[in-house]
Amino acid sequence: MRRPQVSTFISIVWTTWSSNRNRPIMSLSLKSSAFSNGARIPLRHTCDGVNISPPLAWSGVPPGAKALVLVCSDPDAPGGTFHHWAVYNISPDATGLEEGVRGTSGGQILLEAVNDFGRPGYGGPCPPYGHGPHRYVFRLSALSETLAGVHVTARCAEIIKLAKAHEIASAELVGVYER
């Protein structure tokens, strides 16, 4: 009985490998022209500057994605993770968001959650003075379906929770800022 199982397993692995080996492997990626992964976030994108969102670009959205969600969080905040931004139900055809985006991008209306500052939209890095460097994690998630029934006053944490159940791919870009 074991031999057929092993040969069936080998057959499935071989079929999967041989049918996929000539296809390009694409994975979701996220980047910014304002800062590279692990680098300092420029002042203009923080509460000490103009406080506008950085330009973001992505590629490799998987086929079958129905929506994208973009979140920015600070896992180093003294009281636990602090959510700075959540944009949800972004078209899977979109390839990025321009700097300082508010309300619309590329002709699409943007749905933005209420951040932990208590305002909808982007709230830039603003760590406590002398607290050391904080990481700001920009996470792009591709979803198998759009987020339905989201109330206009939904907070970032709620969007993250709703999106988690439908996530089929994700990418992260981490920036650093300290005061």
C-alpha positions as CSV (number, residue, x, y, z in Angstrom):
1,M,0.0,0.0,0.0
2,R,2.8,2.4,0.6
3,R,4.4,2.2,-2.8
4,P,1.3,3.5,-4.7
5,Q,1.0,6.4,-2.3
6,V,4.7,7.4,-2.8
7,S,4.5,7.1,-6.6
8,T,1.2,9.1,-6.6
9,F,2.9,11.8,-4.5
10,I,5.9,11.8,-6.8
11,S,3.6,12.0,-9.8
12,I,1.7,15.0,-8.4
13,V,4.9,16.8,-7.5
14,W,6.4,16.2,-10.9
15,T,3.2,17.3,-12.7
16,T,3.0,20.5,-10.7
17,W,6.7,21.3,-11.1
18,S,6.8,20.5,-14.8
19,S,3.6,22.5,-15.6
20,N,4.9,25.5,-13.6
21,R,8.6,25.6,-14.5
22,N,8.2,27.7,-17.6
23,R,5.8,30.2,-16.0
24,P,7.3,33.3,-14.5
25,I,6.9,33.3,-10.7
26,M,5.3,36.6,-9.7
27,S,5.0,37.7,-6.2
28,L,3.3,40.8,-4.8
29,S,5.9,43.6,-4.2
30,L,5.6,47.1,-2.6
31,K,8.0,50.0,-2.9
32,S,8.3,53.7,-2.6
33,S,10.3,56.3,-4.4
34,A,10.6,58.3,-1.2
35,F,12.5,55.7,0.9
36,S,13.8,52.1,0.5
37,N,13.0,49.2,2.7
38,G,14.5,49.7,6.1
39,A,15.5,53.3,5.5
40,R,14.4,56.5,7.2
41,I,11.1,58.0,6.2
42,P,11.5,61.5,4.9
43,L,10.4,64.3,7.2
44,R,7.7,65.5,4.7
45,H,5.8,62.2,5.3
46,T,5.7,62.6,9.1
47,C,3.9,64.7,11.7
48,D,7.0,66.9,11.9
49,G,6.7,67.8,8.2
50,V,3.9,68.2,5.7
51,N,2.3,64.9,7.0
52,I,1.4,63.5,3.6
53,S,1.4,59.9,2.5
54,P,4.5,58.7,0.6
55,P,4.2,57.6,-3.0
56,L,3.7,53.9,-3.2
57,A,4.0,51.5,-6.1
58,W,3.3,47.8,-6.4
59,S,3.4,44.9,-8.8
60,G,2.6,41.2,-9.0
61,V,-1.1,41.4,-7.9
62,P,-2.2,37.8,-8.2
63,P,-4.9,36.8,-10.7
64,G,-8.2,36.4,-9.0
65,A,-7.6,39.3,-6.6
66,K,-10.8,41.3,-6.2
67,A,-9.5,44.1,-4.1
68,L,-6.3,45.5,-2.4
69,V,-5.9,46.8,1.1
70,L,-3.0,49.1,2.2
71,V,-2.2,49.6,5.9
72,C,0.5,51.5,7.7
73,S,1.2,50.5,11.3
74,D,3.8,51.2,14.0
75,P,4.4,48.0,16.0
76,D,6.9,49.9,18.3
77,A,4.4,52.3,19.8
78,P,4.5,52.4,23.6
79,G,0.9,51.3,24.0
80,G,1.0,48.6,21.4
81,T,0.6,48.7,17.6
82,F,-0.6,52.1,16.4
83,H,-2.5,52.3,13.1
84,H,-1.6,55.2,10.9
85,W,-3.6,54.5,7.8
86,A,-5.8,51.9,6.0
87,V,-7.1,52.2,2.5
88,Y,-9.4,49.4,1.4
89,N,-11.2,48.1,-1.6
90,I,-8.5,49.5,-3.9
91,S,-8.9,48.2,-7.5
92,P,-6.7,45.2,-8.2
93,D,-5.8,46.9,-11.5
94,A,-4.2,49.8,-9.6
95,T,-0.4,49.9,-9.5
96,G,0.1,52.4,-6.8
97,L,-0.9,55.6,-4.9
98,E,0.6,59.0,-5.6
99,E,2.2,61.1,-2.8
100,G,-0.3,62.9,-0.6
101,V,-3.3,60.9,-1.9
102,R,-6.6,61.9,-0.3
103,G,-10.0,60.8,-1.4
104,T,-9.2,59.7,-5.0
105,S,-6.3,58.2,-6.9
106,G,-6.2,57.6,-10.7
107,G,-9.9,58.3,-11.0
108,Q,-10.8,55.8,-8.2
109,I,-12.5,56.9,-5.0
110,L,-10.4,55.8,-2.1
111,L,-12.0,54.4,1.0
112,E,-9.9,55.3,4.1
113,A,-10.5,54.1,7.6
114,V,-10.3,56.1,10.8
115,N,-6.7,56.0,12.1
116,D,-5.6,55.8,15.7
117,F,-5.3,59.6,15.7
118,G,-9.1,59.6,15.4
119,R,-9.2,60.9,11.8
120,P,-9.9,59.3,8.5
121,G,-6.9,59.0,6.1
122,Y,-3.2,59.2,6.5
123,G,-1.5,60.2,9.8
124,G,2.3,60.1,9.4
125,P,4.9,58.8,11.8
126,C,4.9,60.7,15.1
127,P,6.7,58.7,17.7
128,P,7.2,60.1,21.2
129,Y,10.4,62.2,21.6
130,G,13.3,60.2,22.9
131,H,11.6,56.8,22.4
132,G,14.1,55.6,19.8
133,P,13.5,54.5,16.3
134,H,10.1,53.2,15.3
135,R,9.3,50.9,12.4
136,Y,6.4,51.9,10.1
137,V,5.1,48.8,8.3
138,F,3.3,49.5,5.0
139,R,1.5,46.3,4.2
140,L,-0.3,45.7,0.9
141,S,-2.8,42.8,0.9
142,A,-4.5,41.2,-2.2
143,L,-7.9,39.9,-1.3
144,S,-10.1,37.2,-2.8
145,E,-13.1,39.5,-2.4
146,T,-14.0,43.1,-1.7
147,L,-14.7,44.1,1.9
148,A,-18.5,44.5,2.0
149,G,-20.6,46.3,4.6
150,V,-17.8,48.4,6.0
151,H,-19.2,51.4,8.0
152,V,-17.8,54.8,7.0
153,T,-16.5,55.2,10.6
154,A,-14.6,51.9,10.6
155,R,-11.2,52.0,12.2
156,C,-7.9,50.7,10.8
157,A,-7.9,47.7,13.2
158,E,-11.4,46.7,11.9
159,I,-10.2,46.8,8.3
160,I,-7.2,44.7,9.1
161,K,-9.3,42.1,10.8
162,L,-11.8,41.9,7.9
163,A,-9.1,41.7,5.3
164,K,-7.2,38.9,7.1
165,A,-9.9,36.4,6.3
166,H,-9.7,37.1,2.5
167,E,-5.9,37.7,2.1
168,I,-4.3,35.7,-0.8
169,A,-1.0,37.6,-1.0
170,S,0.8,40.3,0.8
171,A,3.9,42.5,0.6
172,E,5.5,44.8,3.2
173,L,7.7,47.9,3.0
174,V,9.2,49.1,6.3
175,G,10.4,52.6,7.0
176,V,12.0,54.0,10.1
177,Y,11.5,57.3,12.0
178,E,12.5,58.7,15.3
179,R,12.3,62.0,17.1
